[in-house]
Amino acid sequence: MVNKLENVTYFFYDNEEDDSCGSRPIETFLGSFLGSIQSDGYVVYKHLAEVTPHCEFILCWAHVRNKFAMTFEANKDADAEWFVQ
């Protein structure tokens, strides 16, 4: 998580085997945070968007573009090619 105004970057690590990649660590950290969260398409963020309607979730354009690039490489899809170029 990056806060450019404060020039701070947060990395989340969790040692609980049953939830190390789940939503609990970030839910705990966010608490009553109100604002926008930019992320990749990892499924945990979809869950967070459902349980924290007071936050705005926005996707990372680099990750979105990568999905089109992978589609183009796999299928040579013209729509994907236009987006990748």
HTML snippet that shows the backbone in 3Dmol.js (N, CA, C, O; Angstrom):
<script src="https://3Dmol.org/build/3Dmol-min.js"></script>
<div id="view" style="width:600px;height:400px;position:relative"></div>
<script>
const pdb = `
ATOM      1  N   MET A   1       0.855  -1.154   0.000  1.00  0.00           N
ATOM      2  CA  MET A   1       0.000   0.000   0.000  1.00  0.00           C
ATOM      3  C   MET A   1       0.910   1.228   0.000  1.00  0.00           C
ATOM      4  O   MET A   1       1.872   1.290   0.765  1.00  0.00           O
ATOM      5  N   VAL A   2       0.609   2.194  -0.850  1.00  0.00           N
ATOM      6  CA  VAL A   2       1.440   3.392  -0.980  1.00  0.00           C
ATOM      7  C   VAL A   2       0.613   4.625  -0.632  1.00  0.00           C
ATOM      8  O   VAL A   2      -0.515   4.786  -1.098  1.00  0.00           O
ATOM      9  N   ASN A   3       1.188   5.485   0.188  1.00  0.00           N
ATOM     10  CA  ASN A   3       0.582   6.777   0.504  1.00  0.00           C
ATOM     11  C   ASN A   3       1.562   7.832   0.015  1.00  0.00           C
ATOM     12  O   ASN A   3       2.516   8.168   0.716  1.00  0.00           O
ATOM     13  N   LYS A   4       1.331   8.359  -1.190  1.00  0.00           N
ATOM     14  CA  LYS A   4       2.273   9.314  -1.783  1.00  0.00           C
ATOM     15  C   LYS A   4       2.345  10.625  -1.017  1.00  0.00           C
ATOM     16  O   LYS A   4       3.412  11.233  -0.929  1.00  0.00           O
ATOM     17  N   LEU A   5       1.222  11.067  -0.462  1.00  0.00           N
ATOM     18  CA  LEU A   5       1.243  12.328   0.289  1.00  0.00           C
ATOM     19  C   LEU A   5       2.183  12.260   1.481  1.00  0.00           C
ATOM     20  O   LEU A   5       2.885  13.222   1.792  1.00  0.00           O
ATOM     21  N   GLU A   6       2.187  11.113   2.142  1.00  0.00           N
ATOM     22  CA  GLU A   6       3.043  10.941   3.320  1.00  0.00           C
ATOM     23  C   GLU A   6       4.376  10.283   2.968  1.00  0.00           C
ATOM     24  O   GLU A   6       5.231  10.112   3.837  1.00  0.00           O
ATOM     25  N   ASN A   7       4.556   9.914   1.692  1.00  0.00           N
ATOM     26  CA  ASN A   7       5.772   9.256   1.229  1.00  0.00           C
ATOM     27  C   ASN A   7       6.042   7.966   2.014  1.00  0.00           C
ATOM     28  O   ASN A   7       7.151   7.731   2.494  1.00  0.00           O
ATOM     29  N   VAL A   8       4.995   7.138   2.131  1.00  0.00           N
ATOM     30  CA  VAL A   8       5.080   5.900   2.906  1.00  0.00           C
ATOM     31  C   VAL A   8       4.558   4.740   2.061  1.00  0.00           C
ATOM     32  O   VAL A   8       3.566   4.881   1.346  1.00  0.00           O
ATOM     33  N   THR A   9       5.228   3.602   2.149  1.00  0.00           N
ATOM     34  CA  THR A   9       4.767   2.371   1.513  1.00  0.00           C
ATOM     35  C   THR A   9       4.613   1.309   2.585  1.00  0.00           C
ATOM     36  O   THR A   9       5.503   1.122   3.415  1.00  0.00           O
ATOM     37  N   TYR A  10       3.475   0.608   2.570  1.00  0.00           N
ATOM     38  CA  TYR A  10       3.214  -0.459   3.532  1.00  0.00           C
ATOM     39  C   TYR A  10       3.222  -1.797   2.809  1.00  0.00           C
ATOM     40  O   TYR A  10       2.670  -1.926   1.717  1.00  0.00           O
ATOM     41  N   PHE A  11       3.847  -2.784   3.424  1.00  0.00           N
ATOM     42  CA  PHE A  11       3.803  -4.156   2.941  1.00  0.00           C
ATOM     43  C   PHE A  11       3.165  -4.992   4.028  1.00  0.00           C
ATOM     44  O   PHE A  11       3.481  -4.827   5.206  1.00  0.00           O
ATOM     45  N   PHE A  12       2.269  -5.889   3.646  1.00  0.00           N
ATOM     46  CA  PHE A  12       1.554  -6.706   4.619  1.00  0.00           C
ATOM     47  C   PHE A  12       2.066  -8.133   4.582  1.00  0.00           C
ATOM     48  O   PHE A  12       2.101  -8.768   3.528  1.00  0.00           O
ATOM     49  N   TYR A  13       2.461  -8.626   5.741  1.00  0.00           N
ATOM     50  CA  TYR A  13       2.879 -10.010   5.894  1.00  0.00           C
ATOM     51  C   TYR A  13       2.078 -10.600   7.039  1.00  0.00           C
ATOM     52  O   TYR A  13       1.790  -9.916   8.021  1.00  0.00           O
ATOM     53  N   ASP A  14       1.724 -11.850   6.913  1.00  0.00           N
ATOM     54  CA  ASP A  14       0.945 -12.500   7.952  1.00  0.00           C
ATOM     55  C   ASP A  14       1.423 -13.936   8.073  1.00  0.00           C
ATOM     56  O   ASP A  14       1.580 -14.628   7.067  1.00  0.00           O
ATOM     57  N   ASN A  15       1.653 -14.384   9.291  1.00  0.00           N
ATOM     58  CA  ASN A  15       2.186 -15.725   9.503  1.00  0.00           C
ATOM     59  C   ASN A  15       1.130 -16.779   9.806  1.00  0.00           C
ATOM     60  O   ASN A  15       1.469 -17.950   9.977  1.00  0.00           O
ATOM     61  N   GLU A  16      -0.129 -16.397   9.876  1.00  0.00           N
ATOM     62  CA  GLU A  16      -1.167 -17.386  10.142  1.00  0.00           C
ATOM     63  C   GLU A  16      -1.403 -18.203   8.884  1.00  0.00           C
ATOM     64  O   GLU A  16      -1.830 -17.677   7.857  1.00  0.00           O
ATOM     65  N   GLU A  17      -1.120 -19.501   8.976  1.00  0.00           N
ATOM     66  CA  GLU A  17      -1.186 -20.361   7.794  1.00  0.00           C
ATOM     67  C   GLU A  17      -2.563 -20.404   7.154  1.00  0.00           C
ATOM     68  O   GLU A  17      -2.673 -20.514   5.932  1.00  0.00           O
ATOM     69  N   ASP A  18      -3.622 -20.317   7.965  1.00  0.00           N
ATOM     70  CA  ASP A  18      -4.959 -20.456   7.403  1.00  0.00           C
ATOM     71  C   ASP A  18      -5.496 -19.160   6.796  1.00  0.00           C
ATOM     72  O   ASP A  18      -6.573 -19.172   6.200  1.00  0.00           O
ATOM     73  N   ASP A  19      -4.786 -18.058   6.929  1.00  0.00           N
ATOM     74  CA  ASP A  19      -5.299 -16.785   6.404  1.00  0.00           C
ATOM     75  C   ASP A  19      -4.182 -15.848   5.966  1.00  0.00           C
ATOM     76  O   ASP A  19      -4.368 -14.631   5.958  1.00  0.00           O
ATOM     77  N   SER A  20      -3.026 -16.393   5.601  1.00  0.00           N
ATOM     78  CA  SER A  20      -1.903 -15.520   5.270  1.00  0.00           C
ATOM     79  C   SER A  20      -2.136 -14.725   3.990  1.00  0.00           C
ATOM     80  O   SER A  20      -1.575 -13.642   3.825  1.00  0.00           O
ATOM     81  N   CYS A  21      -2.949 -15.243   3.094  1.00  0.00           N
ATOM     82  CA  CYS A  21      -3.247 -14.527   1.847  1.00  0.00           C
ATOM     83  C   CYS A  21      -4.693 -14.069   1.796  1.00  0.00           C
ATOM     84  O   CYS A  21      -5.182 -13.674   0.738  1.00  0.00           O
ATOM     85  N   GLY A  22      -5.369 -14.116   2.909  1.00  0.00           N
ATOM     86  CA  GLY A  22      -6.778 -13.745   2.956  1.00  0.00           C
ATOM     87  C   GLY A  22      -6.978 -12.266   3.205  1.00  0.00           C
ATOM     88  O   GLY A  22      -6.036 -11.475   3.154  1.00  0.00           O
ATOM     89  N   SER A  23      -8.207 -11.910   3.471  1.00  0.00           N
ATOM     90  CA  SER A  23      -8.551 -10.500   3.634  1.00  0.00           C
ATOM     91  C   SER A  23      -8.357  -9.983   5.056  1.00  0.00           C
ATOM     92  O   SER A  23      -8.273  -8.771   5.256  1.00  0.00           O
ATOM     93  N   ARG A  24      -8.285 -10.872   6.051  1.00  0.00           N
ATOM     94  CA  ARG A  24      -8.202 -10.431   7.440  1.00  0.00           C
ATOM     95  C   ARG A  24      -7.059  -9.456   7.714  1.00  0.00           C
ATOM     96  O   ARG A  24      -7.301  -8.427   8.345  1.00  0.00           O
ATOM     97  N   PRO A  25      -5.820  -9.723   7.272  1.00  0.00           N
ATOM     98  CA  PRO A  25      -4.732  -8.781   7.587  1.00  0.00           C
ATOM     99  C   PRO A  25      -4.997  -7.359   7.089  1.00  0.00           C
ATOM    100  O   PRO A  25      -4.775  -6.396   7.823  1.00  0.00           O
ATOM    101  N   ILE A  26      -5.465  -7.223   5.864  1.00  0.00           N
ATOM    102  CA  ILE A  26      -5.703  -5.872   5.335  1.00  0.00           C
ATOM    103  C   ILE A  26      -6.965  -5.257   5.921  1.00  0.00           C
ATOM    104  O   ILE A  26      -7.024  -4.044   6.122  1.00  0.00           O
ATOM    105  N   GLU A  27      -7.987  -6.084   6.202  1.00  0.00           N
ATOM    106  CA  GLU A  27      -9.197  -5.558   6.848  1.00  0.00           C
ATOM    107  C   GLU A  27      -8.847  -4.976   8.211  1.00  0.00           C
ATOM    108  O   GLU A  27      -9.331  -3.906   8.580  1.00  0.00           O
ATOM    109  N   THR A  28      -8.004  -5.684   8.956  1.00  0.00           N
ATOM    110  CA  THR A  28      -7.584  -5.221  10.277  1.00  0.00           C
ATOM    111  C   THR A  28      -6.815  -3.916  10.162  1.00  0.00           C
ATOM    112  O   THR A  28      -7.039  -2.987  10.938  1.00  0.00           O
ATOM    113  N   PHE A  29      -5.912  -3.845   9.198  1.00  0.00           N
ATOM    114  CA  PHE A  29      -5.109  -2.640   9.022  1.00  0.00           C
ATOM    115  C   PHE A  29      -5.977  -1.444   8.628  1.00  0.00           C
ATOM    116  O   PHE A  29      -5.807  -0.350   9.167  1.00  0.00           O
ATOM    117  N   LEU A  30      -6.896  -1.648   7.699  1.00  0.00           N
ATOM    118  CA  LEU A  30      -7.720  -0.544   7.203  1.00  0.00           C
ATOM    119  C   LEU A  30      -8.669   0.001   8.259  1.00  0.00           C
ATOM    120  O   LEU A  30      -8.920   1.205   8.310  1.00  0.00           O
ATOM    121  N   GLY A  31      -9.194  -0.879   9.100  1.00  0.00           N
ATOM    122  CA  GLY A  31     -10.109  -0.421  10.139  1.00  0.00           C
ATOM    123  C   GLY A  31     -11.225   0.425   9.562  1.00  0.00           C
ATOM    124  O   GLY A  31     -12.000  -0.053   8.734  1.00  0.00           O
ATOM    125  N   SER A  32     -11.318   1.673   9.985  1.00  0.00           N
ATOM    126  CA  SER A  32     -12.381   2.565   9.510  1.00  0.00           C
ATOM    127  C   SER A  32     -11.885   3.522   8.420  1.00  0.00           C
ATOM    128  O   SER A  32     -12.459   4.593   8.224  1.00  0.00           O
ATOM    129  N   PHE A  33     -10.823   3.135   7.719  1.00  0.00           N
ATOM    130  CA  PHE A  33     -10.269   3.954   6.642  1.00  0.00           C
ATOM    131  C   PHE A  33     -11.364   4.365   5.662  1.00  0.00           C
ATOM    132  O   PHE A  33     -12.237   3.568   5.319  1.00  0.00           O
ATOM    133  N   LEU A  34     -11.308   5.592   5.226  1.00  0.00           N
ATOM    134  CA  LEU A  34     -12.248   6.108   4.234  1.00  0.00           C
ATOM    135  C   LEU A  34     -11.430   6.720   3.109  1.00  0.00           C
ATOM    136  O   LEU A  34     -10.720   7.704   3.318  1.00  0.00           O
ATOM    137  N   GLY A  35     -11.525   6.148   1.927  1.00  0.00           N
ATOM    138  CA  GLY A  35     -10.760   6.671   0.806  1.00  0.00           C
ATOM    139  C   GLY A  35     -10.735   5.687  -0.343  1.00  0.00           C
ATOM    140  O   GLY A  35     -11.588   4.804  -0.433  1.00  0.00           O
ATOM    141  N   SER A  36      -9.758   5.836  -1.219  1.00  0.00           N
ATOM    142  CA  SER A  36      -9.622   4.984  -2.395  1.00  0.00           C
ATOM    143  C   SER A  36      -8.476   4.013  -2.204  1.00  0.00           C
ATOM    144  O   SER A  36      -7.452   4.346  -1.608  1.00  0.00           O
ATOM    145  N   ILE A  37      -8.662   2.807  -2.717  1.00  0.00           N
ATOM    146  CA  ILE A  37      -7.628   1.780  -2.658  1.00  0.00           C
ATOM    147  C   ILE A  37      -7.410   1.280  -4.074  1.00  0.00           C
ATOM    148  O   ILE A  37      -8.331   0.770  -4.712  1.00  0.00           O
ATOM    149  N   GLN A  38      -6.177   1.429  -4.564  1.00  0.00           N
ATOM    150  CA  GLN A  38      -5.841   0.953  -5.901  1.00  0.00           C
ATOM    151  C   GLN A  38      -5.096  -0.359  -5.753  1.00  0.00           C
ATOM    152  O   GLN A  38      -4.173  -0.468  -4.946  1.00  0.00           O
ATOM    153  N   SER A  39      -5.499  -1.363  -6.538  1.00  0.00           N
ATOM    154  CA  SER A  39      -4.878  -2.674  -6.406  1.00  0.00           C
ATOM    155  C   SER A  39      -4.937  -3.428  -7.725  1.00  0.00           C
ATOM    156  O   SER A  39      -5.516  -2.970  -8.710  1.00  0.00           O
ATOM    157  N   ASP A  40      -4.313  -4.609  -7.707  1.00  0.00           N
ATOM    158  CA  ASP A  40      -4.446  -5.509  -8.842  1.00  0.00           C
ATOM    159  C   ASP A  40      -5.790  -6.226  -8.719  1.00  0.00           C
ATOM    160  O   ASP A  40      -6.610  -5.844  -7.884  1.00  0.00           O
ATOM    161  N   GLY A  41      -6.028  -7.228  -9.507  1.00  0.00           N
ATOM    162  CA  GLY A  41      -7.317  -7.912  -9.508  1.00  0.00           C
ATOM    163  C   GLY A  41      -7.408  -9.083  -8.553  1.00  0.00           C
ATOM    164  O   GLY A  41      -8.284  -9.934  -8.709  1.00  0.00           O
ATOM    165  N   TYR A  42      -6.523  -9.151  -7.564  1.00  0.00           N
ATOM    166  CA  TYR A  42      -6.526 -10.266  -6.617  1.00  0.00           C
ATOM    167  C   TYR A  42      -7.889 -10.370  -5.943  1.00  0.00           C
ATOM    168  O   TYR A  42      -8.470  -9.359  -5.547  1.00  0.00           O
ATOM    169  N   VAL A  43      -8.398 -11.593  -5.814  1.00  0.00           N
ATOM    170  CA  VAL A  43      -9.760 -11.836  -5.333  1.00  0.00           C
ATOM    171  C   VAL A  43     -10.027 -11.249  -3.945  1.00  0.00           C
ATOM    172  O   VAL A  43     -11.169 -10.912  -3.635  1.00  0.00           O
ATOM    173  N   VAL A  44      -9.014 -11.121  -3.119  1.00  0.00           N
ATOM    174  CA  VAL A  44      -9.201 -10.552  -1.776  1.00  0.00           C
ATOM    175  C   VAL A  44      -9.745  -9.129  -1.866  1.00  0.00           C
ATOM    176  O   VAL A  44     -10.567  -8.728  -1.042  1.00  0.00           O
ATOM    177  N   TYR A  45      -9.300  -8.372  -2.849  1.00  0.00           N
ATOM    178  CA  TYR A  45      -9.761  -6.991  -2.969  1.00  0.00           C
ATOM    179  C   TYR A  45     -11.223  -6.921  -3.404  1.00  0.00           C
ATOM    180  O   TYR A  45     -11.929  -5.976  -3.052  1.00  0.00           O
ATOM    181  N   LYS A  46     -11.680  -7.910  -4.163  1.00  0.00           N
ATOM    182  CA  LYS A  46     -13.098  -7.970  -4.518  1.00  0.00           C
ATOM    183  C   LYS A  46     -13.919  -8.172  -3.244  1.00  0.00           C
ATOM    184  O   LYS A  46     -14.952  -7.530  -3.054  1.00  0.00           O
ATOM    185  N   HIS A  47     -13.457  -9.058  -2.386  1.00  0.00           N
ATOM    186  CA  HIS A  47     -14.145  -9.284  -1.107  1.00  0.00           C
ATOM    187  C   HIS A  47     -14.140  -8.007  -0.270  1.00  0.00           C
ATOM    188  O   HIS A  47     -15.162  -7.643   0.311  1.00  0.00           O
ATOM    189  N   LEU A  48     -13.005  -7.333  -0.204  1.00  0.00           N
ATOM    190  CA  LEU A  48     -12.918  -6.090   0.575  1.00  0.00           C
ATOM    191  C   LEU A  48     -13.885  -5.037   0.051  1.00  0.00           C
ATOM    192  O   LEU A  48     -14.476  -4.294   0.834  1.00  0.00           O
ATOM    193  N   ALA A  49     -14.048  -4.967  -1.254  1.00  0.00           N
ATOM    194  CA  ALA A  49     -14.985  -3.996  -1.830  1.00  0.00           C
ATOM    195  C   ALA A  49     -16.412  -4.286  -1.379  1.00  0.00           C
ATOM    196  O   ALA A  49     -17.214  -3.368  -1.208  1.00  0.00           O
ATOM    197  N   GLU A  50     -16.723  -5.560  -1.187  1.00  0.00           N
ATOM    198  CA  GLU A  50     -18.068  -5.939  -0.744  1.00  0.00           C
ATOM    199  C   GLU A  50     -18.300  -5.615   0.729  1.00  0.00           C
ATOM    200  O   GLU A  50     -19.399  -5.212   1.111  1.00  0.00           O
ATOM    201  N   VAL A  51     -17.266  -5.789   1.558  1.00  0.00           N
ATOM    202  CA  VAL A  51     -17.452  -5.605   3.009  1.00  0.00           C
ATOM    203  C   VAL A  51     -17.087  -4.202   3.486  1.00  0.00           C
ATOM    204  O   VAL A  51     -17.339  -3.866   4.643  1.00  0.00           O
ATOM    205  N   THR A  52     -16.502  -3.382   2.628  1.00  0.00           N
ATOM    206  CA  THR A  52     -16.157  -2.004   3.003  1.00  0.00           C
ATOM    207  C   THR A  52     -16.707  -1.037   1.956  1.00  0.00           C
ATOM    208  O   THR A  52     -15.940  -0.442   1.200  1.00  0.00           O
ATOM    209  N   PRO A  53     -18.027  -0.877   1.907  1.00  0.00           N
ATOM    210  CA  PRO A  53     -18.629  -0.022   0.881  1.00  0.00           C
ATOM    211  C   PRO A  53     -18.257   1.452   1.016  1.00  0.00           C
ATOM    212  O   PRO A  53     -18.494   2.233   0.094  1.00  0.00           O
ATOM    213  N   HIS A  54     -17.676   1.842   2.153  1.00  0.00           N
ATOM    214  CA  HIS A  54     -17.271   3.235   2.342  1.00  0.00           C
ATOM    215  C   HIS A  54     -15.953   3.551   1.631  1.00  0.00           C
ATOM    216  O   HIS A  54     -15.539   4.710   1.582  1.00  0.00           O
ATOM    217  N   CYS A  55     -15.294   2.531   1.082  1.00  0.00           N
ATOM    218  CA  CYS A  55     -14.047   2.736   0.337  1.00  0.00           C
ATOM    219  C   CYS A  55     -14.318   2.582  -1.159  1.00  0.00           C
ATOM    220  O   CYS A  55     -15.222   1.857  -1.575  1.00  0.00           O
ATOM    221  N   GLU A  56     -13.523   3.272  -1.940  1.00  0.00           N
ATOM    222  CA  GLU A  56     -13.601   3.151  -3.392  1.00  0.00           C
ATOM    223  C   GLU A  56     -12.435   2.285  -3.850  1.00  0.00           C
ATOM    224  O   GLU A  56     -11.282   2.580  -3.536  1.00  0.00           O
ATOM    225  N   PHE A  57     -12.721   1.231  -4.581  1.00  0.00           N
ATOM    226  CA  PHE A  57     -11.679   0.337  -5.070  1.00  0.00           C
ATOM    227  C   PHE A  57     -11.469   0.588  -6.555  1.00  0.00           C
ATOM    228  O   PHE A  57     -12.408   0.538  -7.349  1.00  0.00           O
ATOM    229  N   ILE A  58     -10.224   0.858  -6.914  1.00  0.00           N
ATOM    230  CA  ILE A  58      -9.882   1.141  -8.304  1.00  0.00           C
ATOM    231  C   ILE A  58      -8.772   0.191  -8.731  1.00  0.00           C
ATOM    232  O   ILE A  58      -7.912  -0.174  -7.929  1.00  0.00           O
ATOM    233  N   LEU A  59      -8.795  -0.204  -9.992  1.00  0.00           N
ATOM    234  CA  LEU A  59      -7.808  -1.150 -10.498  1.00  0.00           C
ATOM    235  C   LEU A  59      -6.569  -0.437 -11.018  1.00  0.00           C
ATOM    236  O   LEU A  59      -6.605   0.741 -11.373  1.00  0.00           O
ATOM    237  N   CYS A  60      -5.488  -1.175 -11.052  1.00  0.00           N
ATOM    238  CA  CYS A  60      -4.216  -0.684 -11.570  1.00  0.00           C
ATOM    239  C   CYS A  60      -4.208  -0.873 -13.088  1.00  0.00           C
ATOM    240  O   CYS A  60      -4.385  -1.990 -13.573  1.00  0.00           O
ATOM    241  N   TRP A  61      -4.005   0.200 -13.833  1.00  0.00           N
ATOM    242  CA  TRP A  61      -4.024   0.112 -15.292  1.00  0.00           C
ATOM    243  C   TRP A  61      -2.918  -0.783 -15.835  1.00  0.00           C
ATOM    244  O   TRP A  61      -3.100  -1.404 -16.882  1.00  0.00           O
ATOM    245  N   ALA A  62      -1.790  -0.866 -15.163  1.00  0.00           N
ATOM    246  CA  ALA A  62      -0.720  -1.756 -15.624  1.00  0.00           C
ATOM    247  C   ALA A  62      -1.185  -3.211 -15.573  1.00  0.00           C
ATOM    248  O   ALA A  62      -0.888  -3.993 -16.476  1.00  0.00           O
ATOM    249  N   HIS A  63      -1.915  -3.572 -14.513  1.00  0.00           N
ATOM    250  CA  HIS A  63      -2.435  -4.934 -14.410  1.00  0.00           C
ATOM    251  C   HIS A  63      -3.541  -5.184 -15.441  1.00  0.00           C
ATOM    252  O   HIS A  63      -3.621  -6.274 -16.006  1.00  0.00           O
ATOM    253  N   VAL A  64      -4.382  -4.196 -15.686  1.00  0.00           N
ATOM    254  CA  VAL A  64      -5.435  -4.334 -16.694  1.00  0.00           C
ATOM    255  C   VAL A  64      -4.803  -4.535 -18.070  1.00  0.00           C
ATOM    256  O   VAL A  64      -5.204  -5.426 -18.819  1.00  0.00           O
ATOM    257  N   ARG A  65      -3.814  -3.705 -18.396  1.00  0.00           N
ATOM    258  CA  ARG A  65      -3.143  -3.827 -19.691  1.00  0.00           C
ATOM    259  C   ARG A  65      -2.505  -5.205 -19.842  1.00  0.00           C
ATOM    260  O   ARG A  65      -2.539  -5.791 -20.924  1.00  0.00           O
ATOM    261  N   ASN A  66      -1.927  -5.718 -18.765  1.00  0.00           N
ATOM    262  CA  ASN A  66      -1.283  -7.026 -18.811  1.00  0.00           C
ATOM    263  C   ASN A  66      -2.278  -8.127 -19.193  1.00  0.00           C
ATOM    264  O   ASN A  66      -1.920  -9.064 -19.907  1.00  0.00           O
ATOM    265  N   LYS A  67      -3.511  -8.019 -18.723  1.00  0.00           N
ATOM    266  CA  LYS A  67      -4.540  -9.009 -19.094  1.00  0.00           C
ATOM    267  C   LYS A  67      -4.786  -8.971 -20.605  1.00  0.00           C
ATOM    268  O   LYS A  67      -4.925 -10.018 -21.237  1.00  0.00           O
ATOM    269  N   PHE A  68      -4.840  -7.778 -21.180  1.00  0.00           N
ATOM    270  CA  PHE A  68      -5.006  -7.664 -22.626  1.00  0.00           C
ATOM    271  C   PHE A  68      -3.784  -8.213 -23.354  1.00  0.00           C
ATOM    272  O   PHE A  68      -3.927  -8.869 -24.385  1.00  0.00           O
ATOM    273  N   ALA A  69      -2.590  -7.956 -22.838  1.00  0.00           N
ATOM    274  CA  ALA A  69      -1.366  -8.459 -23.465  1.00  0.00           C
ATOM    275  C   ALA A  69      -1.354  -9.988 -23.455  1.00  0.00           C
ATOM    276  O   ALA A  69      -0.986 -10.613 -24.450  1.00  0.00           O
ATOM    277  N   MET A  70      -1.756 -10.588 -22.338  1.00  0.00           N
ATOM    278  CA  MET A  70      -1.807 -12.053 -22.263  1.00  0.00           C
ATOM    279  C   MET A  70      -2.853 -12.611 -23.230  1.00  0.00           C
ATOM    280  O   MET A  70      -2.624 -13.641 -23.863  1.00  0.00           O
ATOM    281  N   THR A  71      -3.991 -11.940 -23.345  1.00  0.00           N
ATOM    282  CA  THR A  71      -5.037 -12.375 -24.277  1.00  0.00           C
ATOM    283  C   THR A  71      -4.536 -12.284 -25.710  1.00  0.00           C
ATOM    284  O   THR A  71      -4.770 -13.185 -26.515  1.00  0.00           O
ATOM    285  N   PHE A  72      -3.846 -11.193 -26.024  1.00  0.00           N
ATOM    286  CA  PHE A  72      -3.317 -11.034 -27.373  1.00  0.00           C
ATOM    287  C   PHE A  72      -2.296 -12.121 -27.691  1.00  0.00           C
ATOM    288  O   PHE A  72      -2.329 -12.712 -28.770  1.00  0.00           O
ATOM    289  N   GLU A  73      -1.392 -12.384 -26.756  1.00  0.00           N
ATOM    290  CA  GLU A  73      -0.369 -13.406 -26.991  1.00  0.00           C
ATOM    291  C   GLU A  73      -0.989 -14.787 -27.167  1.00  0.00           C
ATOM    292  O   GLU A  73      -0.514 -15.581 -27.979  1.00  0.00           O
ATOM    293  N   ALA A  74      -2.039 -15.075 -26.418  1.00  0.00           N
ATOM    294  CA  ALA A  74      -2.670 -16.394 -26.494  1.00  0.00           C
ATOM    295  C   ALA A  74      -3.563 -16.553 -27.720  1.00  0.00           C
ATOM    296  O   ALA A  74      -3.633 -17.638 -28.297  1.00  0.00           O
ATOM    297  N   ASN A  75      -4.245 -15.483 -28.122  1.00  0.00           N
ATOM    298  CA  ASN A  75      -5.271 -15.601 -29.162  1.00  0.00           C
ATOM    299  C   ASN A  75      -5.076 -14.699 -30.368  1.00  0.00           C
ATOM    300  O   ASN A  75      -5.787 -14.827 -31.364  1.00  0.00           O
ATOM    301  N   LYS A  76      -4.119 -13.789 -30.285  1.00  0.00           N
ATOM    302  CA  LYS A  76      -3.921 -12.789 -31.337  1.00  0.00           C
ATOM    303  C   LYS A  76      -5.222 -12.037 -31.615  1.00  0.00           C
ATOM    304  O   LYS A  76      -5.545 -11.739 -32.765  1.00  0.00           O
ATOM    305  N   ASP A  77      -5.958 -11.737 -30.556  1.00  0.00           N
ATOM    306  CA  ASP A  77      -7.246 -11.052 -30.652  1.00  0.00           C
ATOM    307  C   ASP A  77      -7.028  -9.592 -31.055  1.00  0.00           C
ATOM    308  O   ASP A  77      -6.223  -8.893 -30.440  1.00  0.00           O
ATOM    309  N   ALA A  78      -7.742  -9.129 -32.086  1.00  0.00           N
ATOM    310  CA  ALA A  78      -7.555  -7.766 -32.607  1.00  0.00           C
ATOM    311  C   ALA A  78      -7.909  -6.703 -31.576  1.00  0.00           C
ATOM    312  O   ALA A  78      -7.237  -5.675 -31.496  1.00  0.00           O
ATOM    313  N   ASP A  79      -8.953  -6.932 -30.789  1.00  0.00           N
ATOM    314  CA  ASP A  79      -9.322  -5.956 -29.754  1.00  0.00           C
ATOM    315  C   ASP A  79      -8.229  -5.839 -28.704  1.00  0.00           C
ATOM    316  O   ASP A  79      -7.922  -4.742 -28.237  1.00  0.00           O
ATOM    317  N   ALA A  80      -7.647  -6.963 -28.337  1.00  0.00           N
ATOM    318  CA  ALA A  80      -6.565  -6.940 -27.356  1.00  0.00           C
ATOM    319  C   ALA A  80      -5.332  -6.263 -27.939  1.00  0.00           C
ATOM    320  O   ALA A  80      -4.641  -5.522 -27.239  1.00  0.00           O
ATOM    321  N   GLU A  81      -5.049  -6.513 -29.221  1.00  0.00           N
ATOM    322  CA  GLU A  81      -3.882  -5.902 -29.859  1.00  0.00           C
ATOM    323  C   GLU A  81      -3.997  -4.379 -29.845  1.00  0.00           C
ATOM    324  O   GLU A  81      -3.024  -3.688 -29.543  1.00  0.00           O
ATOM    325  N   TRP A  82      -5.171  -3.857 -30.167  1.00  0.00           N
ATOM    326  CA  TRP A  82      -5.382  -2.405 -30.164  1.00  0.00           C
ATOM    327  C   TRP A  82      -5.092  -1.826 -28.782  1.00  0.00           C
ATOM    328  O   TRP A  82      -4.461  -0.776 -28.669  1.00  0.00           O
ATOM    329  N   PHE A  83      -5.545  -2.497 -27.745  1.00  0.00           N
ATOM    330  CA  PHE A  83      -5.372  -1.985 -26.394  1.00  0.00           C
ATOM    331  C   PHE A  83      -3.912  -2.054 -25.947  1.00  0.00           C
ATOM    332  O   PHE A  83      -3.438  -1.172 -25.231  1.00  0.00           O
ATOM    333  N   VAL A  84      -3.209  -3.088 -26.362  1.00  0.00           N
ATOM    334  CA  VAL A  84      -1.820  -3.292 -25.937  1.00  0.00           C
ATOM    335  C   VAL A  84      -0.888  -2.292 -26.604  1.00  0.00           C
ATOM    336  O   VAL A  84       0.108  -1.888 -26.002  1.00  0.00           O
ATOM    337  N   GLN A  85      -1.190  -1.881 -27.842  1.00  0.00           N
ATOM    338  CA  GLN A  85      -0.286  -0.974 -28.561  1.00  0.00           C
ATOM    339  C   GLN A  85      -0.353   0.403 -28.055  1.00  0.00           C
ATOM    340  O   GLN A  85       0.349   1.280 -28.558  1.00  0.00           O
TER     341      GLN A  85
END
`;
const viewer = $3Dmol.createViewer("view");
viewer.addModel(pdb, "pdb");
viewer.setStyle({}, {cartoon: {color: "spectrum"}});
viewer.zoomTo();
viewer.render();
</script>
